[in-house]
Amino acid sequence: MATLNITPAAAKQIHHVLDERGQGLGLRVSVKPSGCSGYSYVLDFADETHEGDVSFEEHGVKVFVDQEALDMLDGSEVDYVNEGLNRYFRFNNPNIKDECGCGESFTV
C-alpha cells in the first residue's frame, strides 16, 4: 500500500488556504513531464474526488494523488517551509534519482 506523509506545517498551510477559499476537500498532487530532469509536481485544490484518486489524511487535512503519480510519490513527505522570503510546499521524495539545479524538476 502506498504512503504519503503530511507534516504538521503542510497540514496547517493546506487548512489555511482551504479556509481562505471557503471550499475544497484538500490538496491535489500530480506530476507532469517538465523541466530539464523529467517531471515536476503539480499542486491544485481538490474540490471533488476523481476516479482513481488515492487520498491520504493526516493532521485533519487530505491530500489526493492520481494513480499515474502514485508510484513516483510513494513514501514521500509533503512539507511546507519558510526560507527567508520564500514559502512553499516541499516534497521529500525517496524515489528521486536526480534533480535539476534549480530544483524545479526531477527524475525517478
N, C-alpha and C positions, 0 to 999 in steps of 0.2 A: 504494500500500500504506500502510495506517495505521501511525502510530508512537506510541509511548508510552515516555518515558524514565523510568528509576528512578534516583534519586540514591543514592550510597553510604549516606547517612544513612537513607533509606527502606528500602533493602535490609537494613541492619543491624537495623532495628526489625522488619521482616517476619520475618527469620530468628529473631530473639529470641522473638517471640510464637508462632511455629510450634514452636520448641523447647520453650517452656513448655507448650504444649498437648500436645506429643508426637505430633502428627499434622497433616496438611494438605499440600496441594500448593503453596499460595501464597495471595495476597490476591485477593479477587474485588471488582471495582469496577463499580458500575452507577449509574444516575441514576434519580430518580423525580420526578414532579411534586410540588412542595412549596414552601412559603415564599411570600414576597411577590414574588419575582422570577421564579419559574417552575420551577426544578429544583434538586435538591440531590443530593449524592453519597451513595451507599450503599456501605459497606465491610463485607465479611464474609470469613470464611475460605473458601477453595476446597478442599473435601475430595474433590471429584471434578470431572471436566470435564462441561460441559453441551453439548448440541448447539448449534452456532453460536458457541461461545466462541472468542475470539481471545486467544492468550497472548503475553505479552511477557516476555522474560527478560534480566536484567542483574544483574551482581554476584552471581550464584548464586541468585537468587530469581525467582519467576514472579508476574506479575500477570495475572489473567484478566478480560477485558472482554466483556460480552454484545454481540451485534450491534446491539441497539437503542441502546446508549450509544456505540458506536464513533465515529460521526460527531461527536458532541459532545465526545469526549475526544481525538480525533486531534491529534497534535502536542503533547499535554500532558506535563508533567513531574510525577511523583509524588515529593514530598519529605517528610521528617519533621523537624519543627522543635521546638526548645525555646525558649520565650519566657517568661521568668520561671518561674512555677509551671505554666504550660501546656505540654503536649506533645501534638502532634497531627500527622496527615498533612495536608499542604497540596498542593493541585493548582494548578500554574501552567499555566493553560489559555488558549491563544491564541484560542480560539473564543468566549470570553465577551464579550458586548456590554455587559452591565450586571450589577451585583451589588447585593444589598440591603445596607443599612447595617451589619447585624450580621455579614455575610459567610457566612450560612447557606445562601443560595440564589443562583442566577444565571440569566441569560437568554443564550441563544445565537442 
